[in-house]
Amino acid sequence: MKRIFLLAIGSALSLSAFAQANPQATVVVEPSGSGSTYRVVVISRTVQAVNYQHRSGAADIDFAGTPLLPSASGKAKVRSKRGTLEVEAEFGNLQTPTTFGSEYLTYVLWAISPEGRPVNLGEVLVGDNNRSKLTATTDLQAFALIVTAEPYYAVRQPSNVVVLENVVRADTKGTSEAVNAKYELLERGGYLPTGYKFDPVILSANLPLEFYEARNALRIAQSEGAETYASESYRHAVELMHSADAFASNKHVEKKPLIAVAREAVQTAEDAREIAVKKENEDRQAHERQASSDAQAKSQAQADDATRLKEQAQSDAAKSQSDADKAKADAEQSRLAAQQAQQGEHQAVSDKAAMRAQLSEQLNKVLETRDSARGLIVSMSDVLFDTGKFSLKPGAREKLAKVAGILIAYPGLNIEVGGYTDNVGGDDMNQKLSENRAGAVRDYLVQQGVTTNSVSAKGFGNTSPVASNDNSAGRQENRRVELVVSGDQIGSPAVVATGSLL
C-alpha cells in the first residue's frame, strides 16, 4: 500500500520564545477566518560572520537552531580551494519543512555577505534519522551561514523561516566579525500575492521531492503574473511540468529522468517568476511617468492659456480708451477676461500644489519626507551606512532606487543632497564623512537614471544639528543625509507659517 502524507497548513510556533531570543525581531499574530494563523516578521538579524583567511587551512564552525527549531543542530568545515571556498556541512534533528506551512517543501543553505547579500549554496534534503549533508562552494571570502525553509530549492531570496544559524567556535580559523545582516527576508507567504489560495500538497512516497518542488515553483510563478509578463519562459516551464507528470503517471516510475526534468522545471519557473516581477515593476513605473508627464503638460497648457487671456485683456482695455461708451463695454469685457485669466492662474497653482502633494506622498512611502520653504526634504538616517563609512548598505540602495524611480517621473526637478554628522570626532573628519556620504547618495541616484545636472551634493559636517549633541538620541538625529527636492513644476508650500517650515 502506498504511503500518503497529507500536509497541513502549518502548526503554531513558540512566538514568545522567538521574540525573547531575537530582540531585533517583530512578532505579529494575525487572525484568519474561523481559526488563527501565525506570521513571524523578521525586521533584522545579527549573525556572526567569519572572514576566512585565503588558503589558511580548514576551519570548523557549528550551527545552532533558532527558536523556530531549537532542537536542530549542525557543523561545517570550510576549506580554502583555488579561487573558491568549499563548505562541507552536516545537520541533525531537522523536522519536515512542511511543519512551517504547506508551501515549504525543502531547506536551503545560504551564505550571507557582510553587506547583507544572500547567496543560495544549495538544497538541504532531510535524510534518514532527520540528518542531512551538503557540500557547496562560494566565491565569498567573508560570510555567515544560515538555513531556511523554502518552497523550492532555486529561490533567490531567503524566507524569514530561519531554522539554523552558524555559531563561531573558539578554535575557528579566520577573523570573526559581528555583522548586522539586514538581508531582506520574505515573510510567511511572501511568494504568494494576498488572497491567492495555496491548496494543501499531497506527497506520495513513490515520487521524489523535486516533483513537488516543480509544482510549487510553477504555481508561484503563475501567481506573480508569469503567464503575462514572461510567457515564453512560463510556457517552457509548463511543458517541462507536463513531461514530469508523464514520468510520474508511469506505474514504473524512473526517478532519475523524472528528477532531472523536475529540477529543470523549477529553475525555468523561477526564472519566469523573476522576469515577471521585473517587467511588472517596469510597466507600473512607465505608467506613473506617463501620468505625471500628462499632468505636467496639462498644467503648462492652462498656464499658457491664462497668460494669453491676460495679455488679450490688457490689449482690449488699451483700445477702449477712444470712446466712452465703447470704453465701458470694453472695460466689462476686459474684467471678465481678467477674471478668467486669474482663474486659470489659480488652476495652474492648484495643479502644482497637487503635484507637490502627490510627490511628497510617494516619497514618504519610501523615506520620511516633510515639506518646507526650501522644497520637499527627504531624510535618510545614518543606519543606512556602516559606522564611520560612506558605502551604501543594500537596504539603502533599495530605498534610493525607489526614490530615483519616483524622481525620474518628474523631469526638471532639482535635487540637492546634503550630508550631516554629529560632533563626535574632529571637524575635518566629520566634514569629509558628510561630503562622502552625500556624494555616494548623489552618485547612486545618477546611476539609477536621475539626470546628472539635476542633482548636486554638499557636506555640512557637524555645523547644522537638528537636535542636541549632548545625548545619543540627539546625535542619532544629527547623523543624516537629506535630499531637498524643488522645482517650479511643484511650486511652493501653500502656507508658510512662522517656525513651521525650515
C-alpha positions as CSV (number, residue, x, y, z in Angstrom):
1,M,0.0,0.0,0.0
2,K,1.3,3.4,-0.9
3,R,2.3,5.7,1.9
4,I,0.5,9.0,1.5
5,F,1.2,12.1,3.7
6,L,-1.3,14.9,3.9
7,L,0.5,18.2,4.5
8,A,-1.5,20.5,6.9
9,I,-1.5,24.3,6.5
10,G,1.0,24.7,9.4
11,S,1.4,24.5,13.1
12,A,1.6,27.0,15.9
13,L,5.1,28.1,16.9
14,S,6.6,29.3,20.2
15,L,6.3,33.0,19.4
16,S,7.2,34.3,22.8
17,A,10.4,32.3,22.9
18,F,11.3,33.6,19.4
19,A,10.8,37.3,20.4
20,Q,12.8,36.9,23.6
21,A,15.7,35.4,21.7
22,N,15.6,37.9,18.9
23,P,15.3,41.4,20.2
24,Q,15.6,42.7,16.7
25,A,12.5,40.8,15.5
26,T,8.9,41.8,15.5
27,V,6.3,39.1,16.1
28,V,2.8,39.6,14.6
29,V,-0.2,37.4,15.3
30,E,-3.0,37.7,12.7
31,P,-6.4,36.0,12.9
32,S,-7.6,34.4,9.7
33,G,-11.1,33.0,9.2
34,S,-12.5,30.9,12.0
35,G,-9.1,29.9,13.3
36,S,-5.7,31.6,13.6
37,T,-2.6,31.5,11.5
38,Y,0.7,32.9,12.8
39,R,3.1,35.0,10.9
40,V,6.6,36.0,12.1
41,V,8.1,39.1,10.5
42,V,11.8,39.4,11.0
43,I,12.9,43.1,10.7
44,S,16.7,42.4,11.0
45,R,19.0,39.8,12.4
46,T,22.6,40.0,13.7
47,V,24.7,36.9,13.0
48,Q,28.4,36.2,13.5
49,A,30.3,36.2,10.2
50,V,33.9,34.9,9.6
51,N,36.5,36.3,7.2
52,Y,38.2,33.0,6.2
53,Q,41.9,33.6,5.6
54,H,42.8,32.6,2.0
55,R,44.4,29.1,2.0
56,S,44.8,29.2,5.8
57,G,43.6,25.6,6.2
58,A,40.2,24.1,7.2
59,A,38.0,26.0,9.7
60,D,35.4,24.3,11.8
61,I,32.1,26.1,12.7
62,D,28.9,25.0,14.5
63,F,25.2,25.6,13.8
64,A,22.5,26.2,16.4
65,G,18.7,26.0,16.0
66,T,16.7,29.2,16.2
67,P,13.5,29.4,18.4
68,L,11.6,28.2,15.3
69,L,13.5,24.9,15.5
70,P,15.6,24.8,18.8
71,S,16.4,21.1,18.6
72,A,18.2,21.5,15.3
73,S,22.0,21.5,15.2
74,G,24.9,21.2,12.8
75,K,28.5,21.7,12.0
76,A,30.5,22.7,8.9
77,K,34.1,22.6,7.7
78,V,35.2,25.4,5.5
79,R,38.3,24.7,3.3
80,S,40.1,27.2,1.0
81,K,40.4,25.9,-2.5
82,R,41.9,27.6,-5.6
83,G,39.7,30.6,-6.2
84,T,36.8,29.4,-4.0
85,L,35.9,28.3,-0.5
86,E,34.4,24.9,0.0
87,V,31.7,24.4,2.7
88,E,31.1,20.8,3.9
89,A,28.0,20.9,6.2
90,E,26.1,18.3,8.2
91,F,22.8,18.9,10.1
92,G,20.8,17.0,12.6
93,N,17.2,17.0,14.0
94,L,15.7,18.8,11.0
95,Q,11.9,18.4,11.0
96,T,9.8,18.1,7.9
97,P,9.8,21.6,6.3
98,T,6.0,21.5,6.0
99,T,5.9,22.0,9.7
100,F,6.1,25.7,9.0
101,G,3.4,25.8,6.3
102,S,2.2,23.8,3.3
103,E,4.3,25.9,0.8
104,Y,7.6,24.9,2.5
105,L,8.9,21.7,0.9
106,T,12.7,21.9,1.5
107,Y,15.6,23.7,3.2
108,V,18.3,25.9,1.7
109,L,21.8,26.7,3.0
110,W,22.7,30.4,2.5
111,A,25.9,32.4,2.7
112,I,25.3,36.0,3.8
113,S,28.0,38.6,2.9
114,P,28.9,41.4,5.4
115,E,26.8,43.7,3.2
116,G,23.8,41.5,3.6
117,R,23.8,39.9,0.2
118,P,22.4,36.3,0.3
119,V,23.8,33.5,-1.9
120,N,22.0,30.2,-2.3
121,L,24.6,27.5,-1.6
122,G,22.2,24.6,-2.3
123,E,19.4,22.4,-1.1
124,V,19.5,20.7,2.3
125,L,17.5,17.4,2.0
126,V,16.2,15.8,5.2
127,G,17.6,12.3,5.2
128,D,17.4,9.2,7.5
129,N,17.2,10.0,11.2
130,N,16.5,13.6,10.3
131,R,20.1,14.2,9.3
132,S,21.4,16.0,6.2
133,K,24.7,16.6,4.5
134,L,25.7,19.2,1.8
135,T,28.9,20.2,0.1
136,A,29.0,23.5,-1.7
137,T,31.4,26.2,-2.9
138,T,31.3,30.0,-2.9
139,D,33.4,32.8,-4.1
140,L,32.7,34.9,-1.0
141,Q,35.6,35.4,1.3
142,A,33.7,36.6,4.4
143,F,30.3,35.3,5.2
144,A,27.8,34.0,7.7
145,L,25.8,30.8,7.2
146,I,22.0,30.2,7.8
147,V,19.5,27.6,6.8
148,T,15.9,28.5,5.9
149,A,12.7,26.6,4.9
150,E,11.7,27.3,1.3
151,P,9.0,26.3,-1.3
152,Y,11.7,25.0,-3.7
153,Y,15.4,24.8,-4.0
154,A,16.1,27.5,-6.6
155,V,14.8,30.5,-4.7
156,R,17.0,33.7,-4.9
157,Q,15.9,35.3,-1.6
158,P,15.7,33.7,1.8
159,S,12.3,33.4,3.6
160,N,12.0,34.5,7.2
161,V,11.7,30.9,8.4
162,V,15.3,30.8,9.6
163,V,15.9,27.5,11.4
164,L,19.7,27.4,11.8
165,E,22.5,30.0,12.2
166,N,26.2,29.5,12.4
167,V,28.0,29.8,15.7
168,V,31.6,30.7,15.7
169,R,33.7,28.3,17.8
170,A,36.8,29.3,19.8
171,D,39.0,27.3,17.5
172,T,37.5,28.6,14.3
173,K,40.3,29.8,11.9
174,G,39.7,33.2,10.4
175,T,38.7,36.6,11.6
176,S,35.2,36.8,13.1
177,E,33.1,39.9,12.9
178,A,29.6,40.8,14.1
179,V,27.5,41.5,11.0
180,N,24.2,43.4,11.4
181,A,22.9,41.4,8.5
182,K,20.0,43.4,7.3
183,Y,19.4,41.0,4.4
184,E,15.8,41.1,3.1
185,L,13.7,38.1,4.3
186,L,10.4,37.1,2.6
187,E,7.6,36.9,5.1
188,R,5.4,33.9,5.5
189,G,3.5,33.6,2.2
190,G,5.8,36.2,0.7
191,Y,6.0,34.2,-2.6
192,L,2.2,34.4,-3.0
193,P,0.0,37.5,-3.6
194,T,-2.6,38.4,-1.0
195,G,-5.7,36.3,-1.4
196,Y,-4.0,33.6,-3.5
197,K,-5.2,30.2,-2.5
198,F,-2.4,27.8,-1.9
199,D,-4.0,24.3,-1.8
200,P,-2.5,21.7,0.5
201,V,0.0,19.4,-1.2
202,I,-0.2,15.6,-1.0
203,L,3.2,13.9,-1.1
204,S,3.5,10.3,-2.4
205,A,6.4,8.2,-1.2
206,N,6.7,6.9,-4.8
207,L,7.6,10.3,-6.2
208,P,10.7,12.3,-5.5
209,L,10.6,15.7,-3.6
210,E,11.8,17.5,-6.8
211,F,8.4,16.7,-8.5
212,Y,6.5,18.7,-5.8
213,E,9.0,21.5,-5.7
214,A,8.4,21.9,-9.5
215,R,4.7,22.2,-8.9
216,N,5.3,24.8,-6.2
217,A,7.6,26.8,-8.4
218,L,5.2,26.7,-11.3
219,R,2.1,28.0,-9.4
220,I,4.2,30.6,-7.6
221,A,5.4,31.9,-11.0
222,Q,1.8,31.9,-12.2
223,S,0.7,33.9,-9.2
224,E,3.3,36.5,-10.0
225,G,1.9,37.0,-13.5
226,A,4.5,35.0,-15.4
227,E,1.8,33.9,-17.9
228,T,1.5,37.6,-19.0
229,Y,4.9,39.1,-18.3
230,A,7.2,36.1,-19.1
231,S,5.0,34.0,-21.3
232,E,7.8,32.2,-23.2
233,S,9.7,31.1,-20.1
234,Y,6.5,30.2,-18.3
235,R,5.3,28.2,-21.3
236,H,8.6,26.3,-21.3
237,A,8.2,25.6,-17.6
238,V,4.6,24.2,-18.2
239,E,5.9,21.9,-20.9
240,L,8.6,20.6,-18.6
241,M,6.0,20.0,-15.9
242,H,3.9,18.1,-18.4
243,S,6.9,15.9,-19.1
244,A,7.4,15.4,-15.3
245,D,3.7,14.5,-15.0
246,A,4.1,11.9,-17.7
247,F,7.0,10.3,-15.9
248,A,5.1,10.4,-12.6
249,S,1.9,8.8,-14.1
250,N,4.0,5.8,-15.2
251,K,3.4,2.9,-12.9
252,H,7.1,2.0,-13.1
253,V,8.5,5.4,-12.3
254,E,12.0,6.1,-13.5
255,K,13.2,8.5,-10.8
256,K,16.4,9.8,-12.5
257,P,14.8,11.3,-15.6
258,L,11.9,12.5,-13.5
259,I,14.2,14.3,-11.1
260,A,16.2,15.8,-14.0
261,V,13.1,17.3,-15.8
262,A,11.6,18.4,-12.5
263,R,14.7,20.3,-11.4
264,E,14.8,22.0,-14.9
265,A,11.1,22.9,-14.4
266,V,11.9,24.5,-11.0
267,Q,14.8,26.6,-12.5
268,T,12.7,27.7,-15.5
269,A,9.7,28.6,-13.4
270,E,11.9,30.7,-11.0
271,D,13.4,32.5,-14.0
272,A,9.9,33.2,-15.3
273,R,8.8,34.5,-11.9
274,E,11.8,36.9,-11.6
275,I,11.3,38.2,-15.2
276,A,7.6,38.7,-14.5
277,V,8.3,40.7,-11.3
278,K,10.8,42.9,-13.1
279,K,8.6,43.6,-16.1
280,E,5.5,44.3,-14.0
281,N,7.5,46.9,-12.0
282,E,8.8,48.4,-15.2
283,D,5.3,48.7,-16.6
284,R,4.0,50.3,-13.4
285,Q,6.8,52.8,-13.3
286,A,6.2,53.7,-17.0
287,H,2.6,54.3,-16.3
288,E,3.4,56.5,-13.4
289,R,5.9,58.5,-15.5
290,Q,3.3,58.9,-18.3
291,A,0.6,60.1,-15.9
292,S,3.0,62.6,-14.4
293,S,4.1,63.9,-17.8
294,D,0.4,64.3,-18.9
295,A,-0.5,66.2,-15.7
296,Q,2.5,68.5,-16.2
297,A,1.6,69.2,-19.8
298,K,-1.9,70.0,-18.9
299,S,-0.8,72.3,-16.1
300,Q,1.6,74.1,-18.5
301,A,-1.1,74.5,-21.2
302,Q,-3.5,76.0,-18.7
303,A,-0.8,78.5,-17.6
304,D,-0.1,79.4,-21.2
305,D,-3.9,80.0,-21.8
306,A,-4.1,82.2,-18.8
307,T,-1.2,84.3,-19.9
308,R,-2.6,84.7,-23.4
309,L,-6.0,85.7,-22.0
310,K,-4.4,88.2,-19.7
311,E,-2.4,89.8,-22.5
312,Q,-5.5,90.0,-24.7
313,A,-7.5,91.6,-21.9
314,Q,-4.8,94.3,-21.4
315,S,-4.8,94.9,-25.2
316,D,-8.5,95.3,-25.3
317,A,-8.5,97.7,-22.4
318,A,-6.0,100.0,-24.1
319,K,-8.0,100.1,-27.4
320,S,-11.2,101.0,-25.5
321,Q,-9.9,104.5,-24.4
322,S,-11.1,106.3,-27.6
323,D,-14.8,106.1,-26.9
324,A,-16.6,106.4,-23.5
325,D,-19.5,104.1,-24.4
326,K,-17.2,101.7,-26.1
327,A,-14.8,102.0,-23.2
328,K,-17.4,101.0,-20.7
329,A,-18.4,97.9,-22.8
330,D,-14.7,97.0,-23.4
331,A,-14.0,97.5,-19.7
332,E,-16.6,95.0,-18.8
333,Q,-15.3,92.6,-21.3
334,S,-11.7,93.1,-20.0
335,R,-12.9,92.5,-16.5
336,L,-14.4,89.2,-17.4
337,A,-11.3,88.2,-19.4
338,A,-9.1,89.1,-16.5
339,Q,-11.3,87.1,-14.1
340,Q,-11.0,84.1,-16.4
341,A,-7.2,84.6,-16.6
342,Q,-7.0,84.7,-12.8
343,Q,-9.0,81.5,-12.6
344,G,-6.6,79.9,-15.0
345,E,-3.6,81.1,-12.9
346,H,-5.3,79.8,-9.7
347,Q,-5.8,76.4,-11.5
348,A,-2.2,76.3,-12.5
349,V,-1.1,77.0,-8.9
350,S,-3.6,74.4,-7.7
351,D,-2.2,71.8,-10.1
352,K,1.3,72.5,-9.0
353,A,0.2,72.1,-5.3
354,A,-1.5,68.8,-6.2
355,M,1.7,67.6,-8.0
356,R,3.8,68.6,-4.9
357,A,1.4,66.7,-2.6
358,Q,1.5,63.7,-4.8
359,L,5.3,63.7,-5.0
360,S,5.5,64.2,-1.2
361,E,3.2,61.2,-0.6
362,Q,5.1,58.9,-3.0
363,L,8.5,59.8,-1.4
364,N,7.1,59.5,2.2
365,K,6.2,55.9,1.5
366,V,9.9,55.1,1.0
367,L,11.7,57.6,3.3
368,E,10.4,60.2,5.8
369,T,9.6,63.3,3.8
370,R,8.5,66.8,5.0
371,D,7.5,70.0,3.2
372,S,9.5,73.2,3.7
373,A,10.1,76.5,2.1
374,R,13.3,75.1,0.5
375,G,11.4,72.2,-1.0
376,L,10.5,68.6,-0.1
377,I,13.1,67.3,2.4
378,V,13.7,63.5,2.2
379,S,15.6,62.3,5.3
380,M,17.9,59.3,5.5
381,S,19.3,58.2,8.9
382,D,22.8,57.1,9.3
383,V,21.7,53.4,9.8
384,L,21.8,53.2,6.0
385,F,25.6,53.4,6.3
386,D,28.2,51.4,8.3
387,T,29.6,53.4,11.2
388,G,32.2,55.9,10.0
389,K,31.8,54.8,6.4
390,F,30.0,56.1,3.4
391,S,29.3,53.0,1.3
392,L,25.6,52.4,1.0
393,K,24.1,49.3,2.6
394,P,21.8,47.1,0.5
395,G,18.7,48.4,2.3
396,A,19.8,52.0,1.5
397,R,20.4,51.1,-2.2
398,E,16.9,49.6,-2.5
399,K,15.2,52.7,-0.9
400,L,17.3,55.1,-3.1
401,A,16.4,53.0,-6.2
402,K,12.7,53.5,-5.4
403,V,13.3,57.3,-4.7
404,A,15.1,57.5,-8.1
405,G,12.2,55.8,-9.9
406,I,9.8,58.4,-8.4
407,L,12.1,61.4,-9.2
408,I,12.6,60.3,-12.8
409,A,8.8,60.5,-13.3
410,Y,9.0,64.3,-12.5
411,P,11.5,65.7,-15.1
412,G,13.0,69.1,-14.4
413,L,13.3,68.8,-10.6
414,N,16.4,70.0,-8.7
415,I,17.8,67.6,-6.1
416,E,20.3,68.9,-3.5
417,V,21.9,66.1,-1.4
418,G,23.2,67.3,2.0
419,G,25.3,65.2,4.4
420,Y,25.4,66.0,8.2
421,T,27.2,64.5,11.2
422,D,27.2,64.8,15.0
423,N,30.0,66.5,16.8
424,V,31.8,63.2,17.8
425,G,35.3,63.3,16.2
426,G,37.3,66.1,14.6
427,D,35.7,68.8,12.4
428,D,37.8,67.8,9.4
429,M,36.9,64.1,9.7
430,N,33.1,64.9,10.0
431,Q,33.3,67.3,7.1
432,K,34.9,64.7,4.9
433,L,32.5,62.0,6.0
434,S,29.5,64.2,5.3
435,E,30.8,65.1,1.8
436,N,31.5,61.4,1.0
437,R,28.0,60.3,2.2
438,A,26.3,63.0,0.2
439,G,28.4,62.1,-2.8
440,A,27.6,58.4,-2.5
441,V,23.9,59.1,-2.5
442,R,24.2,61.5,-5.5
443,D,26.2,59.0,-7.5
444,Y,23.7,56.2,-6.8
445,L,20.8,58.4,-7.9
446,V,22.6,59.2,-11.1
447,Q,23.4,55.5,-11.6
448,Q,19.7,54.8,-11.3
449,G,18.8,57.2,-14.1
450,V,18.4,60.6,-12.4
451,T,19.8,63.3,-14.7
452,T,23.3,64.3,-13.7
453,N,22.9,68.0,-14.0
454,S,19.8,68.0,-11.8
455,V,21.4,66.6,-8.7
456,S,24.2,68.1,-6.5
457,A,25.9,67.1,-3.3
458,K,27.4,69.0,-0.4
459,G,28.7,68.1,3.0
460,F,27.9,70.3,6.1
461,G,29.8,68.3,8.7
462,N,28.5,69.0,12.2
463,T,27.6,72.6,11.5
464,S,23.8,72.2,11.2
465,P,22.5,70.0,14.1
466,V,18.7,69.4,14.4
467,A,19.0,68.1,17.9
468,S,21.3,68.3,20.9
469,N,24.6,66.5,20.7
470,D,24.7,66.0,24.4
471,N,22.9,62.7,24.3
472,S,22.9,59.6,22.0
473,A,19.4,60.2,20.7
474,G,20.2,63.7,19.6
475,R,23.4,62.6,18.0
476,Q,21.5,59.9,16.1
477,E,19.2,62.6,14.7
478,N,22.1,64.7,13.6
479,R,23.8,61.9,11.6
480,R,21.7,62.1,8.5
481,V,21.6,62.7,4.7
482,E,18.9,64.9,3.4
483,L,17.5,65.3,-0.2
484,V,16.0,68.7,-0.9
485,V,13.7,68.3,-3.9
486,S,12.5,71.6,-5.6
487,G,11.4,73.0,-8.9
488,D,8.9,75.3,-10.5
489,Q,6.6,72.5,-11.6
490,I,5.8,71.6,-8.0
491,G,5.5,75.2,-6.8
492,S,6.0,76.2,-3.2
493,P,4.1,75.3,0.0
494,A,0.6,76.8,0.2
495,V,1.1,78.3,3.7
496,V,4.5,79.1,5.3
497,A,3.7,79.7,9.0
498,T,6.4,81.1,11.2
499,G,8.5,78.4,12.6
500,S,6.6,75.6,10.8
501,L,8.8,75.2,7.7
502,L,12.6,75.1,7.8
